[in-house]
Amino acid sequence: MFDIKWIRSNPSLFDLALAKRGLSPVSADLVHQDEAVRALQTRIQALSQNRNQCATDLQNAKKNGEDFSSFIQLGTSLKQDQQALEGSLREATQTLEESLSCLPNMPLDQVPMGSSEADNVLVHSWGTPPSFPFEPKSHYALGEAMGLMDFAQAAAISGSRFVNLRGTLAKLERALAQFMLDMHTQEFGYTEMSVPFLVKSHALFGTGNLPKFSEDLFKTSNDLWLIPTAEVPLTNLVAGKILSEEELPLRF
């Protein structure tokens, strides 16, 4: 989530960066929300000081045998006012945090402005694209022609954009996954992990999936979420922890 202090100091840079993602300027609204939060905090702090002073005056009146009923009334009134403001502060803080957490990340400075792929800039290329003396077929056309991919029955079972892999192609998919795991764990120092497929809300919030993509995720009746990728539980292996430099890098 963005640091509102940085946005207060760099509103134009913030709006310019998010403009690259097609967003209208939002810094003014965020700063306004932050000002409302800070104003409530100031008022609550002042009320707290008044309550402390009222409590002191009450004790002094008691010691001196004076009438202290007015201080009791004032203390009760100040407490009620403070509780009301604290409720407003919670709401204002939640609104600001939701506004900040729904914003996309800022792109790098070198990312060009653009509205379509036509504005993309080629940064690097490798090799020469192959050419064929025939019209090449897509992988799914080849898979269906060879009887190794079945889209029709998969759609009947699960809906569109699903596929059943058969025989050697199913075996190839399994082999590729095993090859990837073996290569990275045996040659590059990764630790293989078997992690939960269901996580709590804070795990998805920490990886940027919530709240923005809540409508795209699947949630159970007991407030657990189905992970979109293993990135979520793997990242949360170190959530809330402070790691020493000697422990790094961690490869999972």
Buried (B, 14 or more C-beta within 10 A) or exposed (E): EBEBEEBBEEBEBBBBBBEBEEEEBBBEEBBEBBEBBBEBBEBBEEBEEBBEBBEEBBEEBEEEEEEBEEBEEBBEBBBEBBEEBBEBBEEBBEEBBEBBBEBEEBBEEEEEEEEEEEEEEEEEEEEEEEEEEEEEEEEEEEBBEEEBBBBEEBBEEEEEEEBBBBEEBEEEEEEEEEEEEEEBEEEEEBEEEEEEEBBEBEBBBBBBBBBEEEEEBEEEEEEBBEBBEEEBBBBBEEEEEEEEEEEEEEEB
